[in-house]
Amino acid sequence: MLKGNMQAAMDITAKYCHKEMEAYGSCVASNPSTWQHKCHELKMKVAQCTSSHPVIQKIRQDCSKEFMEFEQCLRENQGQPSSCSPHVARFLGCAETVDLSEVATNPVPQPS
């Protein structure tokens, strides 16, 4: 049950923000030392895309502390993003406990 929530959020992100996620992911992969700077605009596009979805809004709202700690870790460890794995785990753990029952899980069409 809990696993489903996180999967739902990831599916929504992938479904509605696939193009943005792909672009950001490949930018990060091809700029290991400068991705913070080089991929900022793409990251903002992903954020913009995901922030308009109610399920993702709810998770970000309920887990904002964990998410901010993760982002801060990335800023402080730009050369070693893998050292932020515990932060990712905490954020995902939080996301899995978010009660999405009152959030409509039916897809909301993105304004084009």
N, C-alpha and C positions, 0 to 999 in steps of 0.2 A: 504493500500500500504506500508506504513512505517513499519507496524508490520511484514509484510512479510519478509523484509530484515533480521530482527533479527531472525525470525523463520528459515529462510533459513540458516543462519550461525549456529544456534543451531542444525538444522537438519544435516548439513554437519559434524559438530563436532561429533554428535551422530552417524552418519552413518559411518564415516571413523575412528573415534577414540573411538567408543563405548567401546571397551575392556579397553582402557586406562582410559576413563572417569569413568567407573564403579569401576575399581581398586582404582583410586584416591579417588573417592567419599566414598567408604567403608572404606578406610584407614583413611580419615579425620573423618568420623563418629565414628570409633572405637578408635580414639586417640584424644579426645577433647582437652587435654592440651599439647600434644606433637606433634600434626600433622604437624606443620611447619617443624620440624626436621625429624620425622619419614616418612613423605610422600613426602619429597622433590624429591626423585628419580622418583616417580610416576607422580608428577606434571611436571617434566621435560619431561617425556614421552608424556604426554598430549600436552605440549607446542610444542614438536618436531613434533608430529603428526599434530596438527592444523596449525603450521606455514608453512607447505608445501602446504596449500590450498589457492588459489588466493583470494577467497571471504573473508576468515578469515584474510589473510595478509592485505587486503585493510582496513578492519575494525580496525585491530590493529594499522595500520599505521595512519589512520585518527583520532583514538581515543586514541592514545598512552598516552597522558597526563592524561586522565581520568583513563586509565588502571593502569598507574604507581601510581596514587594517591590511587587507590583501594588497590594495592599490598602493598603500604607503610602503609596504615591503618591496613591491616591484620598483618603486622609485628609488629606494635606498639600496637595492641590489640589482641595478640595471645590468651588470655584467653576468650575474648569476640568478636568473629568474627561477631556476629550480630550487633555490633555497627558500622559496616562498610556498613550497608544497604544503606545509602544515597550515598555512593561512587559507589555501584553496580548500583543503580538507574541512577546516572549520566552517568556511562559507557554505560549502556543499552540504555539510552536516546540518547547518542551520536551515538551509533551503529545503531540506527534506522534511523538516518538522513544521513548515508553514502550512497552516490550514487553508486550503484552497476551496473548501466546500462552498463558501459564499461568493467565490469569484467565478464568473461565467467561463467555462473552459471551452466553449465553442469558439471557433476562430473568428477574430474580428478582422474584417478586410482592411488592409492598409490603404490609406489614401495615396493615390499614385501621383 
